[in-house]
């Protein structure tokens, strides 16, 4: 399995996780639950958590694996390649780091919740306040959309500079039909709800930034997997006595998709390099803004090209490319949407020009 950054032991960890998840999250199993708009069985979810995914976003002091950002981006891509349920992704890369940030600020209740998260005994949800979620001329937010798994107890809300923790039974949760309803997507209204703990500042901003990076890398992994499926099929399918990969039209489609994937890989690698340098938070934010816009778009293109290269079966239910398409679109939405993310990149560019 190729992934964004060559990180030695991190690459081996990613390969191992990829192989393990592929045995659990088969296309047949995913199609079955998607057809019924339901979540995976508890036993399957438990098997995934037994792989230690709850520890990937935590440092060693918090009870986690203590791996660096270069390794984490690889694992996030593996999540996308295997379509790990959104709630488990949020728990590993968002909720657990959020709990760690609040616990480090001295909140004892959150510290106890963190211990349960490390032991894979806590189920919760995570939501991000996007810039286009805000109600104009107010300090309020529109209802937030997130995956709320069965049995969730706590909700972490990530704003740009603040983390707020809520008891989930204290907020209004309304399930809604979505492109992938089996992920448990719900609208959460925080109106009148009071968080039991908060933390703000650089630690909160870092958690938010890393969670958005996770979504970017997940989309990358999904798009990369779609491209691999297309290349494999084009090398096997024959027309007029030769593999269709030999036809210029097909080869150009695959080359364009590969170009988008590799540009995305380079962009993620540049983020990892920036993260290794001290005092580059502003640069990280600016670069992440570009990735938020470009990566989901290139992943979506790779998936669409894969569908096209597969011909009629590309649109079929059984092949499962639509599962990747749903996930990529969901990531794009959670990252602000194509229009809002483009506006953010443009605004950042103009701001730098003014300086």
C-alpha positions as CSV (number, residue, x, y, z in Angstrom):
1,X,0.0,0.0,0.0
2,X,1.4,3.4,-1.0
3,X,0.7,6.3,1.2
4,X,1.6,10.0,1.5
5,X,4.8,9.9,3.4
6,X,7.7,7.4,3.6
7,X,8.2,7.0,7.3
8,X,9.9,3.7,7.9
9,X,8.2,2.0,10.8
10,X,5.2,4.2,10.1
11,X,4.9,2.6,6.6
12,X,5.0,-0.9,8.1
13,X,2.3,0.1,10.6
14,X,0.1,1.4,7.8
15,X,0.6,-1.7,5.8
16,X,-0.3,-3.9,8.8
17,X,-3.4,-1.9,9.5
18,X,-4.4,-1.9,5.8
19,X,-4.2,-5.7,5.7
20,X,-6.1,-6.2,8.9
21,X,-8.9,-3.8,8.0
22,X,-9.3,-5.4,4.5
23,X,-10.1,-8.7,6.2
24,X,-12.8,-7.1,8.4
25,X,-14.3,-4.5,6.1
26,X,-15.0,-6.5,3.0
27,X,-16.9,-5.0,0.1
28,X,-19.7,-7.5,0.7
29,X,-20.0,-6.6,4.4
30,X,-20.1,-2.9,3.6
31,X,-22.7,-3.3,0.8
32,X,-24.9,-5.4,3.1
33,X,-25.2,-2.7,5.8
34,X,-25.4,0.1,3.2
35,X,-28.3,-1.5,1.5
36,X,-30.2,-1.5,4.8
37,X,-28.9,2.0,5.9
38,X,-27.6,0.6,9.1
39,X,-24.3,0.6,11.0
40,X,-22.0,-2.4,11.1
41,X,-22.7,-4.9,13.8
42,X,-21.2,-4.3,17.2
43,X,-18.9,-7.3,16.9
44,X,-17.4,-5.9,13.7
45,X,-16.9,-2.4,15.2
46,X,-15.3,-4.1,18.3
47,X,-12.9,-6.0,16.0
48,X,-11.8,-2.8,14.4
49,X,-11.3,-1.1,17.8
50,X,-9.3,-4.1,19.0
51,X,-6.7,-3.2,16.4
52,X,-5.8,-0.2,18.6
53,X,-7.2,2.6,16.4
54,X,-8.3,4.6,19.5
55,X,-4.6,5.2,20.3
56,X,-3.4,6.6,17.0
57,X,-4.1,10.2,17.7
58,X,-2.7,10.3,21.3
59,X,0.8,10.9,22.5
60,X,2.4,8.5,25.0
61,X,1.7,10.7,28.0
62,X,-2.0,10.3,27.2
63,X,-1.7,6.6,26.8
64,X,-1.5,6.5,23.0
65,X,1.0,5.3,20.5
66,X,2.9,8.5,20.4
67,X,3.4,8.5,16.6
68,X,4.2,11.6,14.6
69,X,2.1,13.4,12.0
70,X,3.9,11.5,9.2
71,X,2.6,8.2,10.5
72,X,-0.8,9.6,11.3
73,X,-1.4,10.8,7.8
74,X,-0.6,7.3,6.5
75,X,-3.1,5.7,8.9
76,X,-5.8,8.3,8.0
77,X,-5.3,7.3,4.3
78,X,-5.7,3.7,5.3
79,X,-9.0,4.6,6.9
80,X,-10.1,6.0,3.6
81,X,-8.9,3.0,1.6
82,X,-11.0,0.7,3.8
83,X,-13.9,2.9,4.5
84,X,-13.6,2.7,8.3
85,X,-16.9,3.9,9.8
86,X,-17.0,7.7,10.3
87,X,-17.8,7.4,14.0
88,X,-14.6,5.3,14.6
89,X,-12.6,7.7,12.6
90,X,-13.9,10.6,14.6
91,X,-13.2,8.8,17.8
92,X,-9.6,8.0,17.0
93,X,-8.5,11.2,15.3
94,X,-10.9,13.8,16.9
95,X,-12.6,12.8,20.1
96,X,-9.6,11.2,21.8
97,X,-7.2,14.1,21.1
98,X,-9.9,16.6,22.2
99,X,-10.3,14.7,25.5
100,X,-6.5,14.7,25.9
101,X,-6.3,18.5,25.3
102,X,-9.0,19.2,27.9
103,X,-7.6,16.8,30.4
104,X,-4.2,18.4,30.1
105,X,-5.9,21.6,31.2
106,X,-6.7,19.9,34.6
107,X,-10.3,18.7,34.2
108,X,-10.6,15.5,36.2
109,X,-13.9,14.3,34.7
110,X,-12.3,14.6,31.2
111,X,-9.2,12.7,32.4
112,X,-11.5,9.8,33.5
113,X,-13.2,9.9,30.1
114,X,-9.8,9.8,28.4
115,X,-8.8,6.7,30.3
116,X,-12.0,5.0,29.0
117,X,-11.2,6.1,25.5
118,X,-7.7,4.7,25.7
119,X,-9.2,1.4,26.9
120,X,-11.7,1.5,23.9
121,X,-14.5,1.6,26.4
122,X,-15.9,5.1,25.5
123,X,-18.2,5.9,22.6
124,X,-18.7,9.5,21.7
125,X,-19.2,11.9,18.8
126,X,-17.4,14.8,17.3
127,X,-18.5,17.8,15.4
128,X,-16.7,20.7,13.7
129,X,-18.0,24.2,13.5
130,X,-17.4,25.3,9.9
131,X,-17.3,28.9,8.9
132,X,-20.4,28.5,6.8
133,X,-22.2,27.0,9.8
134,X,-22.4,30.3,11.6
135,X,-25.6,32.3,11.5
136,X,-24.8,35.8,10.1
137,X,-24.7,38.7,12.5
138,X,-25.0,36.4,15.6
139,X,-22.6,34.4,17.7
140,X,-24.8,31.3,17.2
141,X,-24.3,28.3,15.0
142,X,-26.6,26.4,12.8
143,X,-27.2,22.7,13.7
144,X,-24.1,20.7,13.2
145,X,-23.9,17.5,11.2
146,X,-21.9,14.6,12.5
147,X,-21.9,10.8,12.9
148,X,-23.5,9.8,16.2
149,X,-23.0,6.1,17.0
150,X,-25.3,4.1,19.1
151,X,-24.5,4.4,22.8
152,X,-22.5,7.6,22.4
153,X,-22.1,9.5,25.8
154,X,-20.1,12.6,25.1
155,X,-19.9,15.1,22.3
156,X,-16.7,17.1,21.4
157,X,-17.2,20.3,19.4
158,X,-14.2,21.7,17.6
159,X,-14.2,25.4,16.8
160,X,-11.2,27.2,15.3
161,X,-9.7,28.0,18.7
162,X,-11.8,26.1,21.2
163,X,-12.9,22.6,22.2
164,X,-16.2,22.2,24.1
165,X,-17.3,18.9,25.7
166,X,-21.0,18.2,26.2
167,X,-23.0,15.3,27.6
168,X,-24.7,14.0,24.5
169,X,-28.0,13.6,26.3
170,X,-28.0,17.3,27.0
171,X,-28.1,18.4,23.4
172,X,-30.7,18.0,20.7
173,X,-29.8,15.2,18.3
174,X,-32.0,14.5,15.2
175,X,-31.0,11.7,12.8
176,X,-31.5,12.7,9.1
177,X,-31.4,10.9,5.8
178,X,-28.1,11.4,4.1
179,X,-26.0,10.1,1.2
180,X,-24.7,7.4,3.6
181,X,-27.4,7.1,6.3
182,X,-25.7,4.0,7.8
183,X,-23.0,6.2,9.2
184,X,-25.5,7.5,11.8
185,X,-25.4,11.0,10.6
186,X,-27.4,13.4,12.8
187,X,-28.0,17.1,13.2
188,X,-26.9,18.5,16.6
189,X,-28.4,21.7,17.9
190,X,-26.4,23.2,20.8
191,X,-28.9,25.9,21.5
192,X,-29.3,26.1,25.3
193,X,-26.7,23.4,26.0
194,X,-23.8,24.1,28.3
195,X,-20.5,22.3,28.0
196,X,-19.1,20.6,31.0
197,X,-15.5,21.4,30.0
198,X,-13.7,23.6,27.6
199,X,-10.2,24.5,26.5
200,X,-9.1,27.2,24.1
201,X,-5.9,28.4,22.5
202,X,-3.1,26.7,20.6
203,X,-3.9,23.2,21.9
204,X,-7.5,23.4,20.7
205,X,-6.4,24.9,17.4
206,X,-4.0,22.0,16.9
207,X,-6.7,19.3,17.5
208,X,-9.0,21.0,15.0
209,X,-6.2,21.3,12.4
210,X,-5.2,17.6,12.8
211,X,-8.8,16.5,12.5
212,X,-9.3,18.4,9.3
213,X,-6.0,16.9,8.0
214,X,-7.4,13.4,8.8
215,X,-10.4,14.1,6.6
216,X,-8.1,15.3,3.8
217,X,-6.0,12.2,4.1
218,X,-9.1,9.9,4.3
219,X,-10.3,11.4,1.0
220,X,-6.9,10.9,-0.5
221,X,-6.8,7.2,0.5
222,X,-10.3,6.6,-0.9
223,X,-9.4,8.2,-4.2
224,X,-6.1,6.3,-4.4
225,X,-7.9,3.0,-3.8
226,X,-10.4,3.9,-6.6
227,X,-7.5,4.6,-9.0
228,X,-5.9,1.3,-8.1
229,X,-9.1,-0.6,-8.9
230,X,-9.3,1.2,-12.3
231,X,-5.7,0.4,-13.2
232,X,-6.2,-3.2,-12.3
233,X,-9.4,-3.5,-14.3
234,X,-7.9,-1.7,-17.3
235,X,-5.0,-4.2,-17.3
236,X,-7.4,-7.2,-17.4
237,X,-10.4,-6.1,-19.5
238,X,-9.9,-6.7,-23.2
239,X,-11.5,-5.1,-26.2
240,X,-10.6,-5.8,-29.8
241,X,-8.0,-8.3,-28.7
242,X,-6.0,-6.0,-26.3
243,X,-6.2,-4.7,-22.8
244,X,-8.1,-1.4,-22.6
245,X,-5.3,0.2,-20.8
246,X,-3.5,0.3,-24.1
247,X,-6.1,2.6,-25.7
248,X,-5.0,6.2,-25.6
249,X,-8.4,7.5,-24.3
250,X,-8.3,5.2,-21.3
251,X,-4.6,5.7,-20.7
252,X,-5.1,9.5,-20.6
253,X,-8.0,9.2,-18.1
254,X,-5.8,7.1,-15.8
255,X,-2.9,9.4,-16.2
256,X,-5.0,12.4,-15.3
257,X,-6.3,10.6,-12.2
258,X,-2.8,9.6,-11.2
259,X,-1.6,13.2,-11.6
260,X,-4.2,14.4,-9.2
261,X,-3.4,11.7,-6.7
262,X,0.3,12.4,-6.8
263,X,-0.1,16.1,-6.5
264,X,-2.2,15.4,-3.4
265,X,0.5,13.1,-2.0
266,X,3.1,15.9,-2.5
267,X,0.8,18.4,-0.8
268,X,0.3,16.1,2.3
269,X,4.1,15.6,2.4
270,X,4.7,19.3,2.4
271,X,2.3,19.6,5.3
272,X,4.3,17.0,7.2
273,X,7.5,18.9,6.5
274,X,6.0,22.2,7.7
275,X,4.7,20.4,10.9
276,X,8.3,19.4,11.7
277,X,9.4,23.0,11.8
278,X,8.8,25.1,14.8
279,X,6.8,28.3,14.7
280,X,5.0,27.5,11.4
281,X,1.4,27.3,12.7
282,X,0.3,30.1,10.3
283,X,1.9,28.3,7.4
284,X,0.2,25.1,8.4
285,X,-3.2,26.7,8.4
286,X,-2.6,28.3,5.0
287,X,-1.3,25.0,3.5
288,X,-4.2,23.0,5.1
289,X,-6.6,25.5,3.5
290,X,-5.3,24.5,0.1
291,X,-5.5,20.8,0.9
292,X,-9.1,21.2,2.1
293,X,-10.0,22.5,-1.3
294,X,-7.8,20.5,-3.6
295,X,-7.6,17.0,-2.1
296,X,-11.3,16.1,-2.0
297,X,-11.7,17.4,-5.5
298,X,-8.9,15.3,-6.9
299,X,-10.1,12.2,-5.0
300,X,-13.6,12.7,-6.4
301,X,-12.1,13.0,-9.9
302,X,-10.2,9.7,-9.4
303,X,-13.4,8.0,-8.3
304,X,-15.4,9.3,-11.2
305,X,-12.6,8.3,-13.6
306,X,-12.6,4.8,-12.1
307,X,-16.3,4.5,-12.6
308,X,-15.9,5.5,-16.2
309,X,-13.0,3.2,-16.9
310,X,-15.0,0.3,-15.5
311,X,-17.7,1.0,-18.0
312,X,-21.2,-0.4,-17.2
313,X,-20.1,-2.3,-14.1
314,X,-18.6,0.9,-12.7
315,X,-22.1,2.1,-12.0
316,X,-23.3,-1.2,-10.5
317,X,-24.1,-1.7,-6.9
318,X,-21.9,-4.9,-6.6
319,X,-18.6,-3.2,-7.5
320,X,-18.8,-0.8,-4.6
321,X,-17.2,2.3,-6.1
322,X,-20.3,4.2,-5.0
323,X,-19.2,3.6,-1.4
324,X,-16.0,5.5,-1.9
325,X,-17.9,8.2,-3.8
326,X,-20.2,8.7,-0.8
327,X,-17.2,8.9,1.6
328,X,-15.3,11.4,-0.5
329,X,-18.4,13.6,-0.9
330,X,-19.0,13.4,2.9
331,X,-15.4,14.5,3.6
332,X,-15.7,17.3,1.1
333,X,-18.8,18.5,2.9
334,X,-17.2,18.3,6.4
335,X,-14.3,20.3,5.1
336,X,-16.5,23.2,4.2
337,X,-17.7,22.2,0.7
338,X,-16.1,23.0,-2.6
339,X,-17.3,26.6,-2.8
340,X,-16.5,27.7,0.8
341,X,-13.1,26.1,0.7
342,X,-12.2,27.8,-2.5
343,X,-13.3,31.2,-1.0
344,X,-11.1,30.5,2.0
345,X,-8.1,29.8,-0.2
346,X,-8.7,33.0,-2.1
347,X,-9.2,35.1,1.0
348,X,-5.9,33.8,2.4
349,X,-4.1,34.6,-0.8
350,X,-5.4,38.2,-0.8
351,X,-4.5,38.6,2.8
352,X,-0.9,37.6,2.1
353,X,-0.7,40.0,-0.8
354,X,-1.8,42.9,1.3
355,X,1.1,42.2,3.7
